[in-house]
């Protein structure tokens, strides 16, 4: 089992910044992919950014140049720095952990943290 605890959401004005954090604990494999997804009311959950334990990050086009995902492997923590926030970034943001094993997939989610971008 893997537990994911998110923090850092809140209310911010358009153009502002927020930093989300997600700390993982439990049975964590060294080789994994962590990421952030979001879900706005009435929409499906969508990928925002992912980052493997070693390798390059991946972003959805709508956040490229504004959001930066990073991780501290020693702390099993992933971060999402969100700059130049827009009202359309408003959503519940979920942390995700994946480990691809031999014919298996460990897939865990955090409880979500609300991000609201509004005047």
Backbone as ProteinMPNN parsed JSONL, in Angstrom:
{"seq_chain_A": "XXXXXXXXXXXXXXXXXXXXXXXXXXXXXXXXXXXXXXXXXXXXXXXXXXXXXXXXXXXXXXXXXXXXXXXXXXXXXXXXXXXXXXXXXXXXXXXXXXXXXXXXXXXXXXXXXXXXXXX", "coords_chain_A": {"N_chain_A": [[0.84, -1.194, 0.0], [0.391, 2.237, -0.694], [0.479, 5.482, 0.551], [-0.697, 8.717, -0.116], [-0.323, 12.084, 0.507], [-1.573, 15.19, 0.02], [-0.923, 18.73, -0.204], [-1.256, 22.335, -0.11], [-3.136, 23.54, -1.772], [-5.672, 26.056, -2.576], [-7.181, 29.352, -2.622], [-6.636, 31.645, -5.187], [-5.799, 34.612, -6.978], [-6.318, 35.366, -10.49], [-3.385, 35.049, -12.466], [-1.772, 34.642, -10.327], [0.214, 32.501, -8.106], [0.694, 29.129, -6.982], [1.877, 26.432, -4.96], [1.852, 23.039, -4.999], [2.188, 20.151, -2.955], [3.049, 16.705, -2.523], [3.33, 14.035, -0.503], [4.595, 10.83, -0.383], [4.169, 7.646, 1.15], [4.819, 4.415, 2.623], [4.78, 1.289, 0.868], [6.925, 1.831, -1.28], [8.265, 1.691, -4.484], [11.502, 2.138, -5.884], [11.695, 2.759, -8.569], [9.43, 4.556, -10.22], [6.516, 6.386, -11.269], [5.385, 9.548, -10.671], [2.746, 11.932, -10.391], [0.508, 14.666, -11.281], [-2.937, 15.129, -11.518], [-6.048, 16.573, -12.583], [-9.441, 17.549, -11.867], [-12.18, 19.181, -12.953], [-15.443, 20.509, -12.124], [-17.978, 18.623, -13.651], [-16.314, 17.687, -15.588], [-14.03, 15.219, -16.969], [-11.384, 13.53, -15.215], [-8.159, 14.764, -15.775], [-4.809, 14.481, -17.054], [-2.196, 16.421, -15.716], [0.593, 16.788, -15.223], [3.43, 14.63, -15.267], [6.154, 12.855, -13.735], [8.902, 10.781, -13.927], [10.855, 8.604, -11.736], [13.45, 8.674, -12.609], [14.298, 10.628, -15.297], [12.54, 12.557, -17.846], [10.1, 15.145, -17.39], [6.582, 15.316, -18.13], [4.024, 17.196, -19.681], [0.653, 18.414, -19.906], [-0.546, 20.196, -22.732], [-1.837, 22.621, -22.12], [-0.718, 23.654, -19.809], [1.935, 23.979, -20.176], [4.93, 25.801, -19.831], [3.899, 27.287, -17.781], [3.431, 25.72, -15.511], [5.444, 23.728, -13.333], [6.699, 20.598, -12.661], [8.294, 18.763, -10.116], [10.493, 16.653, -8.189], [11.528, 15.143, -5.1], [13.385, 12.586, -4.524], [14.548, 11.469, -2.277], [12.863, 12.239, -0.263], [10.534, 11.184, -1.135], [8.63, 12.811, -2.374], [6.576, 14.828, -4.413], [6.24, 17.779, -6.32], [4.251, 20.551, -7.489], [4.662, 23.397, -9.09], [2.796, 26.126, -9.75], [2.332, 28.712, -11.864], [1.231, 31.915, -13.142], [-1.561, 31.524, -13.031], [-4.81, 30.635, -14.239], [-8.379, 31.187, -14.504], [-9.482, 28.862, -15.639], [-7.876, 26.886, -14.661], [-8.941, 26.096, -12.34], [-9.833, 23.511, -10.231], [-10.079, 20.245, -8.67], [-7.105, 18.952, -7.568], [-5.226, 16.062, -7.967], [-2.849, 13.877, -6.616], [-0.762, 11.329, -7.92], [0.551, 8.02, -7.938], [2.467, 5.645, -9.609], [3.6, 2.363, -10.211], [5.112, 0.26, -12.444], [5.053, -3.027, -12.628], [6.132, -6.426, -13.305], [3.834, -7.572, -15.357], [1.941, -6.269, -13.802], [0.371, -3.489, -12.121], [0.807, -0.949, -9.887], [-1.215, 1.484, -8.597], [-1.981, 4.439, -7.242], [-3.869, 6.986, -5.516], [-4.078, 10.327, -4.244], [-6.079, 12.218, -1.844], [-6.968, 14.524, -2.927], [-6.778, 18.045, -3.6], [-8.171, 21.243, -3.415], [-7.992, 23.708, -5.889], [-8.606, 26.987, -6.564], [-9.089, 29.523, -8.823], [-9.718, 32.75, -8.912], [-11.224, 36.048, -8.915]], "CA_chain_A": [[0.0, 0.0, 0.0], [1.066, 3.542, -0.749], [-0.358, 6.588, 0.978], [-0.316, 9.997, -0.713], [-0.918, 13.207, 1.231], [-1.372, 16.434, -0.724], [-1.107, 20.004, 0.491], [-0.873, 23.514, -0.877], [-4.207, 24.135, -2.557], [-6.276, 27.242, -1.999], [-7.784, 30.362, -3.496], [-5.635, 32.585, -5.686], [-6.298, 35.46, -8.057], [-5.694, 35.114, -11.802], [-2.019, 35.523, -12.557], [-1.039, 34.287, -9.134], [0.957, 31.248, -8.052], [0.516, 28.179, -5.888], [2.757, 25.264, -5.014], [1.288, 21.828, -4.413], [3.128, 19.119, -2.52], [2.462, 15.385, -2.295], [4.278, 13.15, 0.156], [4.245, 9.416, -0.484], [4.71, 6.777, 2.179], [4.374, 3.024, 2.505], [5.58, 0.364, 0.062], [7.286, 2.599, -2.469], [9.342, 1.201, -5.305], [12.408, 3.215, -6.294], [11.341, 3.101, -9.946], [8.003, 4.838, -10.256], [6.107, 7.629, -11.91], [4.444, 10.333, -9.877], [2.178, 12.987, -11.211], [-0.662, 15.424, -10.857], [-4.096, 15.147, -12.387], [-7.053, 17.49, -12.051], [-10.816, 17.326, -12.302], [-13.082, 20.303, -12.75], [-16.844, 20.061, -12.083], [-18.564, 18.257, -14.93], [-15.282, 17.212, -16.518], [-13.278, 14.027, -16.593], [-10.067, 13.771, -14.659], [-7.166, 14.87, -16.832], [-3.413, 14.557, -16.659], [-1.571, 17.743, -15.726], [2.032, 16.581, -15.413], [4.008, 13.451, -14.628], [7.619, 12.836, -13.697], [9.407, 9.492, -13.462], [11.906, 8.696, -10.726], [14.566, 9.172, -13.401], [13.803, 10.946, -16.634], [11.995, 13.881, -18.103], [8.709, 15.397, -17.062], [5.626, 15.397, -19.229], [2.974, 18.146, -19.326], [-0.421, 18.683, -20.845], [-0.207, 21.419, -23.463], [-2.442, 23.821, -21.543], [0.05, 24.166, -18.665], [3.344, 24.114, -20.538], [5.442, 27.15, -19.663], [3.332, 27.901, -16.575], [3.552, 24.79, -14.392], [6.666, 22.933, -13.283], [6.658, 19.469, -11.746], [9.615, 18.34, -9.66], [10.392, 15.65, -7.13], [12.656, 14.872, -4.211], [13.295, 11.14, -4.334], [14.926, 11.143, -0.899], [11.699, 12.503, 0.586], [9.344, 10.603, -1.78], [7.695, 13.929, -2.485], [6.472, 15.472, -5.715], [5.747, 19.149, -6.22], [3.75, 21.191, -8.699], [4.697, 24.841, -9.014], [1.833, 26.649, -10.712], [2.446, 30.155, -12.051], [0.325, 32.511, -14.134], [-2.782, 30.73, -12.953], [-5.983, 31.116, -14.955], [-9.628, 30.618, -13.953], [-9.708, 27.511, -16.145], [-7.076, 25.936, -13.876], [-9.725, 25.732, -11.165], [-10.155, 22.082, -10.212], [-9.463, 19.461, -7.603], [-5.855, 18.386, -8.067], [-4.946, 14.777, -7.348], [-1.524, 13.295, -6.752], [-0.824, 9.927, -8.369], [1.778, 7.212, -7.901], [2.375, 4.408, -10.396], [4.766, 1.495, -10.387], [4.838, -0.765, -13.441], [5.772, -4.254, -12.35], [5.996, -7.463, -14.321], [2.411, -7.933, -15.508], [1.138, -5.68, -12.733], [0.427, -2.041, -12.001], [0.409, -0.313, -8.635], [-1.771, 2.77, -8.995], [-2.561, 5.028, -6.035], [-4.306, 8.376, -5.625], [-4.301, 11.11, -3.043], [-7.469, 12.576, -1.578], [-7.274, 15.704, -3.727], [-6.713, 19.361, -2.975], [-8.894, 22.193, -4.247], [-7.356, 24.931, -6.367], [-9.607, 27.897, -7.114], [-8.494, 30.741, -9.37], [-10.854, 33.662, -9.045], [-11.033, 37.381, -8.346]], "C_chain_A": [[0.875, 1.243, 0.0], [0.057, 4.608, -0.334], [0.206, 7.885, 0.39], [-1.059, 11.108, 0.025], [-0.551, 14.501, 0.518], [-1.554, 17.637, 0.189], [-0.794, 21.136, -0.473], [-1.961, 24.133, -1.72], [-4.76, 25.378, -1.879], [-6.881, 28.138, -3.048], [-6.708, 31.363, -3.898], [-6.261, 33.402, -6.816], [-5.646, 35.072, -9.388], [-4.333, 35.784, -11.903], [-1.154, 35.156, -11.375], [-0.376, 32.919, -9.231], [0.551, 30.423, -6.833], [1.521, 27.056, -6.074], [2.092, 24.119, -4.287], [2.402, 20.866, -4.045], [2.369, 17.815, -2.309], [3.545, 14.473, -1.729], [3.76, 11.721, 0.101], [4.898, 8.637, 0.649], [4.164, 5.375, 1.98], [5.329, 2.21, 1.656], [5.899, 1.001, -1.289], [8.45, 1.945, -3.187], [10.196, 2.376, -5.775], [12.089, 3.693, -7.71], [9.84, 3.307, -9.998], [7.753, 6.103, -11.051], [5.122, 8.313, -10.98], [3.934, 11.49, -10.716], [1.007, 13.675, -10.561], [-1.725, 15.352, -11.952], [-5.077, 16.148, -11.79], [-8.423, 17.162, -12.63], [-11.651, 18.535, -11.93], [-14.52, 19.785, -12.746], [-17.382, 19.791, -13.483], [-17.581, 17.724, -15.944], [-14.668, 15.906, -16.035], [-11.936, 14.432, -15.986], [-9.048, 13.779, -15.799], [-5.761, 14.96, -16.264], [-2.948, 16.009, -16.729], [-0.08, 17.606, -16.025], [2.446, 15.306, -14.706], [5.526, 13.551, -14.673], [8.067, 11.475, -13.187], [10.518, 9.692, -12.431], [13.234, 9.095, -11.361], [14.049, 9.439, -14.798], [13.127, 12.295, -16.689], [10.508, 13.952, -17.74], [7.868, 15.511, -18.329], [4.479, 16.3, -18.79], [1.86, 18.132, -20.367], [-0.158, 20.048, -21.474], [-0.694, 22.689, -22.763], [-1.648, 24.412, -20.377], [1.525, 24.366, -18.989], [3.777, 25.575, -20.454], [4.911, 27.854, -18.428], [3.529, 27.025, -15.341], [4.886, 24.049, -14.494], [6.494, 21.832, -12.232], [8.089, 19.096, -11.379], [9.419, 17.311, -8.554], [11.681, 15.569, -6.347], [12.571, 13.395, -3.87], [13.663, 10.737, -2.906], [13.753, 11.307, 0.055], [10.423, 11.864, 0.025], [8.233, 11.644, -1.928], [7.756, 14.516, -3.892], [5.814, 16.834, -5.527], [5.168, 19.597, -7.567], [3.736, 22.695, -8.455], [3.818, 25.389, -10.132], [1.925, 28.171, -10.735], [1.459, 30.624, -13.11], [-0.999, 31.763, -14.191], [-3.943, 31.439, -13.632], [-7.237, 30.528, -14.319], [-9.88, 29.188, -14.432], [-8.807, 26.465, -15.495], [-7.815, 25.496, -12.612], [-10.176, 24.283, -11.253], [-9.69, 21.493, -8.892], [-8.245, 18.77, -8.214], [-5.511, 17.136, -7.252], [-3.512, 14.353, -7.633], [-1.68, 11.818, -7.12], [0.552, 9.292, -8.295], [1.528, 5.953, -8.718], [3.706, 3.684, -10.367], [4.371, 0.381, -11.338], [5.7, -1.971, -13.134], [5.638, -5.227, -13.492], [4.552, -7.941, -14.332], [1.562, -7.409, -14.35], [1.309, -4.16, -12.732], [-0.038, -1.646, -10.61], [-0.01, 1.114, -8.969], [-2.509, 3.357, -7.793], [-2.839, 6.514, -6.239], [-4.365, 9.037, -4.253], [-5.765, 11.501, -2.925], [-7.911, 13.8, -2.362], [-7.168, 16.979, -2.921], [-7.317, 20.377, -3.939], [-8.01, 23.386, -4.608], [-8.436, 25.775, -7.042], [-8.91, 29.176, -7.55], [-9.634, 31.695, -9.694], [-10.515, 35.006, -8.435], [-11.709, 37.455, -6.991]], "O_chain_A": [[1.943, 1.284, 0.61], [-1.077, 4.627, -0.814], [1.415, 8.116, 0.398], [-2.283, 11.069, 0.147], [0.621, 14.863, 0.422], [-2.24, 17.572, 1.209], [-0.159, 20.936, -1.509], [-1.729, 25.172, -2.338], [-4.375, 25.716, -0.759], [-7.071, 27.747, -4.2], [-5.963, 31.865, -3.055], [-7.15, 32.923, -7.52], [-4.548, 34.516, -9.406], [-4.15, 36.928, -11.485], [0.063, 35.336, -11.411], [-0.395, 32.268, -10.276], [0.128, 30.954, -5.807], [1.957, 26.764, -7.187], [1.802, 24.216, -3.094], [3.422, 20.777, -4.729], [1.189, 17.823, -1.959], [4.542, 14.181, -2.389], [2.627, 11.443, 0.492], [6.024, 8.924, 1.054], [3.181, 5.169, 1.268], [6.543, 2.408, 1.711], [5.237, 0.744, -2.294], [9.491, 1.675, -2.589], [9.686, 3.467, -6.032], [12.198, 4.881, -8.013], [9.067, 2.362, -9.843], [8.688, 6.797, -11.452], [4.137, 7.709, -10.555], [4.609, 11.962, -11.631], [0.572, 13.328, -9.463], [-1.438, 15.496, -13.141], [-4.951, 16.527, -10.626], [-8.55, 16.589, -13.712], [-11.81, 18.869, -10.756], [-14.789, 18.724, -13.311], [-17.257, 20.622, -14.383], [-17.972, 17.348, -17.049], [-14.772, 15.54, -14.864], [-11.432, 15.53, -16.219], [-9.072, 12.913, -16.673], [-5.547, 15.444, -15.152], [-3.264, 16.731, -17.675], [0.441, 18.224, -16.953], [1.883, 14.945, -13.673], [6.101, 14.231, -15.522], [7.645, 11.057, -12.109], [11.05, 10.791, -12.272], [14.049, 9.772, -10.734], [13.43, 8.571, -15.413], [13.136, 13.065, -15.729], [9.781, 12.959, -17.78], [8.369, 15.764, -19.424], [4.005, 16.191, -17.659], [2.093, 17.873, -21.548], [0.385, 20.944, -20.828], [-0.024, 23.72, -22.816], [-1.883, 25.559, -19.996], [2.28, 24.871, -18.158], [3.085, 26.47, -20.94], [5.419, 28.913, -18.058], [3.767, 27.537, -14.247], [5.386, 23.78, -15.586], [6.185, 22.103, -11.071], [8.983, 19.11, -12.225], [8.311, 17.127, -8.051], [12.765, 15.876, -6.844], [11.774, 12.995, -3.021], [13.131, 9.755, -2.387], [13.658, 10.604, 1.06], [9.355, 11.981, 0.626], [7.065, 11.381, -1.644], [8.827, 14.678, -4.477], [4.942, 17.006, -4.675], [5.543, 19.095, -8.627], [2.901, 23.204, -7.707], [4.069, 25.143, -11.312], [1.629, 28.834, -9.741], [0.922, 29.824, -13.876], [-1.488, 31.417, -15.267], [-4.049, 32.665, -13.608], [-7.171, 29.486, -13.667], [-10.443, 28.385, -13.689], [-8.963, 25.273, -15.758], [-7.346, 24.61, -11.898], [-10.818, 23.876, -12.221], [-9.003, 22.144, -8.104], [-8.343, 18.095, -9.238], [-5.508, 17.156, -6.021], [-3.032, 14.463, -8.761], [-2.616, 11.151, -6.681], [1.572, 9.931, -8.553], [0.513, 5.278, -8.546], [4.776, 4.283, -10.479], [3.419, -0.357, -11.082], [6.913, -1.957, -13.345], [5.088, -4.888, -14.54], [4.11, -8.634, -13.416], [0.577, -8.038, -13.966], [2.275, -3.628, -13.278], [-1.153, -1.973, -10.205], [0.763, 1.866, -9.562], [-3.542, 2.831, -7.377], [-2.163, 7.201, -7.006], [-4.662, 8.396, -3.244], [-6.585, 11.168, -3.781], [-9.106, 14.081, -2.451], [-7.433, 16.998, -1.719], [-7.012, 20.371, -5.132], [-7.369, 23.988, -3.747], [-9.094, 25.324, -7.979], [-8.231, 29.831, -6.759], [-10.408, 31.475, -10.626], [-9.651, 35.114, -7.566], [-11.668, 38.496, -6.337]]}, "name": "protein", "num_of_chains": 1, "seq": "XXXXXXXXXXXXXXXXXXXXXXXXXXXXXXXXXXXXXXXXXXXXXXXXXXXXXXXXXXXXXXXXXXXXXXXXXXXXXXXXXXXXXXXXXXXXXXXXXXXXXXXXXXXXXXXXXXXXXXX"}
